[in-house]
Amino acid sequence: MKKYIIIITVILMTAYGCNDQLELYNPNEISENTFWTSESDAELALTGVYNTLQAGTVYGARFREFDGFGGIGYFQWQTDGLIITEGGATTENDYYNIIWKGYYNVVNRANLVIDNVQADIDGLSDNRANQIEAEAKFVRALAYLTLTMLYRDVPLIAHEQKFSERFVEKASQSEIVKIIYDDVDFAVNNLPDSWNGDDSGRVDKWGALALKARAHLYFKDWTVAGNAAKEIIDGGRFSLFPDFGKLFSVEAEGNEESIFAIRFESGLGEGEAFSGTYKRVTRGTMRPLPEYINAFYCTDGLPIDQSPLYNPSSMNFNNRDPRLDFSVLYKTEKWVDNLPINSNSPTGYDIQKYQRNVLGEYNDGPQDFMVFRYADVLLMRAEALIEQNILTQEVYDLIDLVRQRPSVNMPKIKNIEGTGLSQKELREILHHERTVEFGFEGLNFFDLKRWDKLEEIYRSVIFHNRVYMEGRTEVWPIPQREIDNNPNLEQHSEWK
C-alpha cells in the first residue's frame, strides 16, 4: 500500500487544489471526468486517506505530545505547548491551529472517498466498495474522536463540500459522537477479519472494534465499550508481546500485540519525526516530568514512599517497575554506541519509548506507531467492568495480565492490594496501570480528562509553573484563524 502514497498525494493536490482563505475545507468539486472512473482510482484515493494519518500534526510527530498536556510530559523551551500548560495561551496559539488543520485534513480526505466510492465505478465490486467506505469511515471516526476530545463542539462535515458550503457552524459534541458511533459500526460490519500481503497495513474488523471500545469508553458507555473489548479478547487473534522493551521498536513491528498501527518508512517520503536520535539527543521537545518517574512503583508492588526498595539518591531505575526503564532514559544512561545519552533535558530525563538507539534520519524515521494495542483492550475491558460495578475475578485477571507480561512481572493485585476490593480501590489501580503502561503514547491527557483528574494532576506538578485553567484546560479553543474566516463559527464560552 505504501508505494501508492506519493502518487496519490500528487493526484489529489492536482484534482482538488487548495484554498488559503479557509484551510479547513476543500473549495473545488472533484471532476468526475478525470477521477473516480476505475477501481484503481478508488484504491489510490483510499491510500490518500491513510496518508493523512502520517502527517506530522497527526501521528507522524504530534500525537504523543498530547501527553505533555496531561501529567507525564514537560515541553522543553518556550514552545506553544509550554505556554498552554503554564496558562498563557490565547485563541491565537499556533498549537491549537495546527492540530485542528491536521485532523480536518483527515476528515476532508475521508469524505471524498465516502461520497464517491459507491458511484458506478468500472471494475469495483459492491463488496470492495463497502470495504473502502468502511476504511474511510474508520479513519474519519478516529479523527473526529480526537477533535471532539480536544475541542468538544466542532463543525460536523460529513460529506464532500462545495465552496458555497464552507461556512459551517459548530455541532454539539453529542452530534459528533453519533457520527463516530455510526462510522465505527459501519466499519465493524464491513471490514474483513484480516488483510494479506501489501494490504496488511489496512484497518480490519479488530481495529474498528478497538476504536469502538475506545470511543464508547471515552463517553462513558461502559456496556458497549466492554462488549467491544471482549469481542477482541474472545477472538483470540492478539496477545501481549512478551518483551515490553522491544515492543516499540522497528524490529517488533506487526507483532501479536499490534491491532492497528500507522505505517512509516524511511527514504520514500513516508517517514515519521518522533523516533530519531541526533548526536545522542532524542527527538522532540517533550521530556518526562519527575512526577511521572515517581509514579512508578518498586518491584515489590509498593509506591516509592512505602517501599523499602526505593533509593532516593539513585538516578537509575533499580528495583522499579521495569516499564520505567523501558519508557524513560535517565541523564547518565548509556544509549547510542554504549555512550551516555547526550541529554539537554531540564528534567534530567528523556523519552525512550519509540526512540531508536541508533543515529539516523532525524525527520524520516521508519518506526510504526501503534494506535491500538492489545494491552489497551485488556484495560478498557477492565475499566468498563469496574465502572459498571461488576467487580468479578475477571477485573483482577485482566489487570494482572498487563502487570505480569514476562518482561515486566509486577506482583498480582491479590498479593499487594488484596482481594474483595471496592469499586473506588479498583478504579485507582486501573488508573495507575494505564498511566505507567501507556506513557508517551498520547493517551494520558485524554485519560485524565475523562477521569476528571486534570485539575488534581496539574496542581500536583511542582517541577514547573503548571497552571490549571478551569474550563480552558479541558476544552481547547476554536483557533482564532477559523473564527476570523468563518462568520458562522462561534467561539466556546470558556474562551470568550
N, C-alpha and C positions, 0 to 999 in steps of 0.2 A: 504493500500500500504506500510505503514511503516514497517510492520512485515517482509517484504522480504529483507530489505536493508542489514542487517548483513549477510544473506545468500548469496546475490548476490555479496557482496564485497569479500567474501572468494572464491566464484566460479570464479570470474573474475581474481583475483590475481593468482589463480591456473592455469586457462586456458591460460592466456595471458602473465604471467610473467612480468618482469620489466627489465629496461636497465639503468645502471648508466652512460654509455658513452654519451647518448643523451636522457635526460629525457623527451624531448618533444614528442618522438614518441614511439609507441609500436613496438618492434622488431620482434615479432613472429606472424605467421599466425594462425588464430583460427583453431582448429581441428573440422572439420565438423562431425567427428565420435563420438565426446563426447558432442557436444553442437549444438544448432540450429536444433534440431530434433523434438521438440514438441512445442505446444503453450505455455506451462509453461516456457520453455527456453526463448522464446521471451519476455514474460512478466517480467521474472526475469532480463533479460538484460536491458529492459527499466527502471525498477526500479533502476538499477545501474546507468543509465544516470541521473535520478533525484538526486540520491545520491551525485553525483559530485557537485551539486549546494549547498549542505550542508557544503562543505569544509570550513575551516576557512579562506582560501585565496580567497574564493568566497563570498557567502552570510553568512557563519557561523560566521564571525567576521569582515573581512576586508572591505566589500563593502561600508559601511557607512563612513569608514575612508577616502574615496575619498574626502569628504567634507573638510578634513584638507588641501588638495591641492588647494582648492578654496578660498573663502573669509570668511568662518564662523568658521573654526576649527583651533586649535593650537595643535601641537604634543608636549606633555609634555616629559621631559627628553631628553637625547641626542639620539633620535631614528633615524632610517633611514629616516622616514618621515620628521622629523625636518630638517635633513641635506638637503633633497631635497628642502624644501621651503626656506631654507636660502642660497641656491645657491652653496652648496658644494658637490653636488652629482657627482659621476663618473658613467661610464657604469657598474661598479662592485657593485654598491649599491644593497644590497640584496632585497630591496623592489621591484625594477623592476623585479628581478628574480622570486620571489615567486608568484607575481601576474601573470606573464607570464606562469609559470608552472601550476598554478591553473586553468587558463582558457583553456589552451591547453589540460589539462586532461579532461575537459568537452567536448571539440571538439572531442578528440580521442574516448571517450566512446560513444558519439553520432554517430560517423562514423561507429562504429562496428554494431550498430543496423540498421542504414540506409542501409548499404551494405548487411546485412544478412536477414533482416526480410521479404523481398519479395521472398525469396527462397521457395522451396516446403516444407513447414513445416506442419507436421501432425496436423490436427485439427484447423489450423489457417485460418479463412475466409479471403477473399480478403479485405472486409471492415475493419476488425480489423487490418490486416497487414498495410493498408493505414493509419489507425489511429495511430498505433505505429510509423510508419515512420514520420507522421506529428508531433507527440510529440517530437521525437528525433530531427527533423529539427527545431522546435521551440527553443529547448534548444541550439542547435548549433548556430542558429542565434543570440540568446541572448548573447552567449559567444563571438562570433565574433564582435558584436556591441561594447562590452566593449573593446575588444582587439584593434580594429581599432580606437576607440576614444582615447585610451591611446597612442598606438604605431604607429598609422597611417598605414604604409605599413608593412604587416606581411606575413609570409608563409601561403598560402592557401592550407589547407589539407582538401580535400572534400571526401576522401574515406579511408577505412582501409588500412594502409600502410604495405608493406613488409620491411624488414630490408634494402634491397638494395635501397629502395626509401627514406631513411631517410634524405638525404641532399637536402632540399627544399629551393629554392630561395624565396626572398620576392615577394609578389604580390602587385600591386598598390592598393591604397585604393578603387579606383573605381571597381576593381575586387572583393574586399572583400564586398563592398556594394551590388554588384549584387547578390552574393550568399545569402546575408542576405535577400534581397528582394524576391528572388526566394524561399528560405526556408519558409519565412513568408507566402507568398501567398499559398504555398502548405499546410501549417498548417491551414490557414483560410478556405481553401476549403475542408479539410478532417477531421476537428475536430468537435465533436458534440457541441450543444449549452450548454450542461451541463453534469456532471457526478453525479452518485449517490453513497451513502454509502461509502465504503472503497476507492472508486475511486475519491472521491470529491477533493483530492489534486492535481489531474492531471490538466494540462492546457486544456482549452476548446477554442472554437472559439473566445470568447471575449478576453481572454488573448492574443491570436495570433493577434487579431485586435489592442489591446493596444500596442503590440510590433511593429506592422506595423506603427501605428501612431508615435511612438517614433523614430523609425529608419528613417522614411521619414522626420520627423521634424528636427532631428539632421543634416540631409544632405540637408535641405532647399527645399525639395519637398513639398511645402506648400499645394498644392491641394490634393494630395494623403493623406497626414497626416491629414488634416482637414476632409476629407471624411471618413477616418477610424475612427476617433474620433466620428464623427457624427453618424456613424452606431451603435456604442456602446450606445451613448446617446439615439438615437431613439429606440433602442432595449428595453429600459425601465426596464432592469433587475437590474440595480445598482442605488444607490442613496448615498448621503452623510450621513455618520454616525453622529448622532446629537451631540455626546459628543467627542470633539477633545481630551480631556484629557484622555479618556479611550480607544480611538481608537487604541493605540499602546500597549495594554495590552493583557495578556493571555485570560482574560475573554471575550474580544471582537473579538477573532479570528474567521474568517469566516463570518464577518459581511457584511452588504449590500454594503459597500464601497470597499471591497477587491475583486479585479479582478483576480489576481494571486499572491500567496504567497508561499515562501519556508517554508515547514513544519518542525518543530523541536519538539522533545520530550525528556524529561529527563529520565535517567535511562536505556536507550536502546542503548546507543552509538550514538544517533541521536540528541544530544543537541547542542545548539549554545553557543558562547562565547562573546556575546555582551550585554546581559541584566543583568548580575549578579551584586549583591551588597554584598561586603565582609567587615565586620566591618564598615558598613555605608559608604564605599568608593565605588563609581561607577566604573564599569568595563572599562578598556581600557586606552589608553594613550592620546586620543584626548580630548581636552577641548574647550568650546566655547570661541571665541575671544570677547573682549569687543566691537569691531567694529560691531560684529553681534548683540549684545544686543542693541546697539544704532540704529540699522536698523529698529527695531520695532516701529511703530507709537503709539501714545497715543490713548485712546479710542474715542477721538473726530475726529480721522482720520488724524491728522496732525503729521508731523515729530517732534521729540523731540526738535529741535531747533526752532520750530514755535508754539508749543502748550503751552498754559498757565497751562496745567495739569501736565506738567513734573516737577518732583522734582529731581534735580541732586544730592542732598545729600542723597537720599534714596537708600538703597541697594536693597530693594524689588521691586516688579514689579507692584505697584499700578498704576492705570489709564493707563495701557499699553494694547496693543493688547493681548487678553488672550492667544494667541498661544505662546507668550514668556514664560509665567509662566508654560504652559503645556510642553514646549520643554526644558527648562533650569532650573537648580537649582542654587540659589544663596547661598553663603557660610554659612549663618546663618539659612537657611530654614530648617524647621522641616521635617524629612523624615522618616526613618525606626523607628518604635516604638515611633513615635511622638518626636523623638530627632533630634537635628540639624545634618545635614549631616556632616560626618567626612571628610571634603574636604581637599585634598592636592593640589588643583588646583592653579597654579600660576596666573591664570587669575581672580580667585575669583568666577568662575562659573563652573558648571558641567552639563553634558547632562542628561536630564530627559526623553526625548523621548525614548521609548523602554526599559527603565530601570525598573526593578521590585523593588517595595518598600518594599520587604521582604528579609531577609537574606536567602541565599540558595546556591545551587551549582553555583560556580563561572564560571566554564567552561563547564557546561552541562545544559544549560537553555532550557526551553520549549517554548520560545517566537517565534512565527512565524514572518517572515519578509515579508512585502508586497512589491513585485517588482512593481506591478501596482495597483493603486487605483483610484477611480472614480474622485477625485479632480484633479488628473493629467490629466485625459482625458478631463475634462472641460477646463482646462487651455491650454492644447495642441490645442484644437479646437479654443479657443480664439486667441492664438498666430498665428495659421495658417491663420485665417481671417485677423488679423492685418497686417501680412507680405504680404498678397495679397492686402492690402489697401481696404479691404471690411469692412468699419467702421460702421457697422449697429448696431442696438439696441442689436442684439444677442451678440456682444462682451461684452457690458456692463452687460448684464444679466448673461453671463457665469462667469465673474469675480465676480459679486455680489453674485452669488450662493455660491462661496467659501468663500467670505468675511462674508457672513451672515449665515453661519452654526449656529444653535441655541446657541451653547456654545461659539461662537466667536463673532458674532453680531457686526462686524465693520460696519461703515457707507457705504452706497452705493456710487458709483462713482459720480453720479449726485449731491449728497448732499455735496461733498467735492471738487472734482476736476472739476466738472461741466459736461456739455454736449457739443456735437459738437467738441470733442477733435481731435487733429491731430494724424496721424499715430505715430509720434515720442512720443507724450504725452501718448498715449495708450500703446505703446511699453514699456515705462518706468514703467507704472503702472503694466503691466503684469510681467515684470522682478522683480519688488519688491514683487509682490504677490507670485511668485514661490519661491523667496528667503525665505520668512517668513513661507510659508506653508510647504516646504519640507526640512527644516533644519535637518541635521543628518540622512537623508535617502539616502545619497550617490549620489545625483543628482547635487549638486551645482557646482562642478568642471566642469562637462560636460556642464552645462548650460552656465557658464561663458566663457568656451572655444568656444562654438558655437556662442555666442553673441559677440565674440572678445573683452571681457572685462577683461581678466586675468591681463593684464598689469596695467590697471586702478585700479583694486582691490588690486593687490599686492602692488602698490605704496601708497595706502591709509591706509595700515595696519601699525600702529605705535607701537603696543604692543611689537613686537619683530622684529628682523632684517630680515624681509621677503625680499627676493631678487628675482626680476623678471629677468629671463634669456631668452632673445629673442630667440624664436625657441625652446629652451630646456624646457621651462616651459610648452609649448603647446604640444610638442611631446616627449614622453618618449623614451629612447634609447632601442635598442635591447640588452638584457642582455649580458654582455661580455662572460659569460659562453656559451651561444648559438653561439656567433661568433666564439669562440675558437673551438667548437665542430663541426661546420658546415662550410666547406670551401666555400660553395656556398652562404652563408648568408653575406650580406654586411651591414655595419653599416649606419645609417641615416647620411646624410651630416651635420646636425646640431651637431652631436656628434663626428665627426672625429677630 
